[in-house]
Amino acid sequence: MPTKDLSQNTGRRGFIGSLAAGAATLGIANLAAPLKSFAGTPIPAGNMADPDAWFSSLPGKKHKIVYDSPHQNGIFAFAWPRVFLLTNAATGTPEKDCGVVVVLRHDSIPFAMEDRLWEKYKFGETFKVNDAAGKPATKNAFWKPAAGTYNVPGFGVIQIGIDELQASGVMFCVCDAALTVYSAAVAQGMGKDAAEVKKDWVSGVLPGIQIVPSGVWALGRAQEKGCGYIFAG
């Protein structure tokens, strides 16, 4: 029993340490306190309205896939869902018979939030996301992009904005655990109250994006509903 307890505590310390190290690369100072506090407390509910029920539309779909996006990886977390839909349509399965889930977690969480928060909290600098000019982004490039923004060789213009994908039935969710940890870290760096910053971030989650207890929780639920798994980050 003592050996088991030691390994669990060591695992937790290692996890917290890796998060702190990752946050340091984001330029967030003094992260240890909010992380240690978070590790011992339940994840706040946020505005999660029965996240299990959110998955209810997946059963019955002919082809189902979940894309795991823990990190920014160019356009892939948004392009691959469109490619999945297009190629299924080309092989006889229309959009309405496809189930697609995109899980935005860890460093991908700013893509679940509105432009106001990108400006206010400098998400481009914090999460190392650059715009087309190579400067820290001040807006969410995948929310309501201008027509023709994304042009892929061989495919031409593709509709990969979050709103465009949602119109095609793609489901997006965002990790509440990451929202909690990163908002607390940013709040500390700005000298603000962590609860108020978290509340602000939750209020700025884009329409139609579901907050889930954690990204890994959502990945597990999606696969339980029959989704194949693809790493997109």
N, C-alpha and C positions, 0 to 999 in steps of 0.2 A: 504493500500500500504506500509506504513512504516513497518508494522509487517512482510509482505512478504519479504521485502528487508533485514530485520534483520535476518530472518530465513535462507535466502540464504547465507548471509555473515557468519553467525554462522556455517552453514553446511560446507562452504568452509574451514573456519579456523579449524574445526574439522577434515576434510579430510587431510589437510596439516599437522596438528598435528600428526595424526595417521601415516602418511608416515614418518615423522621425527622420531617418536618413533621407528618405525620398522627399519629405517635405523640405528638408534643408536645401535640396537642390532647386526647390521652387522659390527660395529666398524668404521662407517663413521662419522667423526667429522664435525661440522659446516655445517650441511645440510640445515638449514633454508633458507639461502639466495637463493640458486639455486631453491629450491622448491617454494618460494614466487615469484621469477621471472618467473618460468614456469607457475604458476597458472594464470598469467595475460597475457600470450602471446600464439599465435597459436602454435600448434605442428608442428615442422619442417617436411617438406615432406620426407626427407631422400631419399631412392631410391625406393619409392613406385610407381610402374608403374601401375596405374589404378587398385587398389585393388578390386574394385567392379567387374571388368572383370575377376579377378582371380577366382571368384566363379562360372564362367560360365559353368564349367564342371559338376556341381552338378545336375542341372535339368536333369531329365531323368534317374537318377540312381534309382534302385529299393528300396534299403535300405540306409539311410543316417544318420550319427551320427556326433556330434561334441564333442570332449573331451576338457574340460576346465582345464588347468594346471597353476594355479597361484603360486604354491609352489612345491618344490621338494617333491616327495612322492615315494621314492624308484624307482621301475621300472614301476609303474602303468601307467604313461602317455604314455609309449611306449609299454607295454605289452598288455594293453586293446585293442588298435587298432588291434593288431595281433589276439587276441582272437576273436574280432568281425568278422574279415575276415575268420578265420578258422572255426568258428561255423556257419557262413552263408554258407560257402562252403559245410559244412557237411549237411546242410539242403536245399541244392539245388541252392544257389545263388553264382555264381563265383565272384572273386575279381572285375572283370571289371564292374559288375552291382552294386557294393557297393560304396558309397561315404563316405569318412572318413576325417574329419578335426581335427587337433590338434592345439589348441591355446596356445602358450607359452607366458605367461604374468607375470608381477610382479617378484617374485623370481625365476621363471623358465626360464627367458630370456637367461642366459648363455648357455643353451643347444641348442640355435639357433646359437651359434658362434664357430669358429674354435679354435683348440688347441693353436695357437699362442697367442690369446687373454687371454686364461685361464692362461697361464704362465705369460704374461706381466702384467696383471692387478690382478693377484692372485684371480681369481674368486672362487677358492675353499675356501679361507679364507673369502672373502667378502660375498659370498652367503651361507656359511656354507654347502658346499658339500664335503663329504669325499670320498676317494677312497676305494678300497677293503681292504687296510691295516689300514683304520681308520684315515688316514692323509688327510689334505686338498688336494683336487684333483687338478692336474695340467694339465688335459686334459679332453676333452669332452668324457665321457664314452659311449655315445650313437651315436657317429659318427664313422662309419667304425670299429666296434668292431671286434676283432679276432673271427674266427669261433669257435663256442662252448662256447663263453663267458657266455651266459645266458642259464641256465639249470633249468627248472621249474619241480618240482616233479609232476609226472603224465603226463606231456606233453613232457618232455625231452628237448632237445636243441630247442630254439625258436629264430627266426630271428627278433629282435626288435631294431636293429640299425636304426637310422633315414634314412640312405641311403637304407637299406633293406626294410623299410616300404614304402619309396618313390617309390621303384621299384614295389611295390604292389599297387600303386595308392594312398597312404595316402598323404594328403596335410598338410603341416606345415606352420604356420605363427607366427610372433613374434610382440609384442606390441611396437610401436614406442614411445608411451608415456613413457613406462617404460625404454626404451633405453635412452630417453632424460633425465629423472630424475636421473637414476642411473649413467649414464656416467658423468653427471654434478657433482654429489656427489663424485664419485671416482676421478674426475679431481681435485676438490677442495682439497680432502685429499692428493693428490699427488703433488699439486702445479702446475698443468698443465691447459692449456686452455680447457674449457668445449667443445667448438665447435670442436676442433681438436680431443679430445678423442671420442666424438660422431661420428665424421667422421671415425675414426679408427674402432670403433665398427661396424658401418654400413658396412665398407669394408670387415669385417670378418664374416658377416652373411653367413651361409653355403649355398651352391648351392641349388636352388630349394625352399628355404624358403622365403616366401613372407613377407615383412614388411607391416603391416597394421596400420592405424591411432591409434588404441588402441585395446587391447585385447577384451574389452567389445563391441566395435564396431564390431569386427569379430564374436563374439558370437551371436550378434543380427542378422548380415547378414546371418550367417550359418542357424539359425533357420528360418529366412524368406525364405530360400531356401529349407526348409522342413527337416532339420536335427533335430533329437532328441538330447537332451542335457544330458551329463554325466559329473559329477564333477570328475576330475582325480587328484586333488592336495590337 
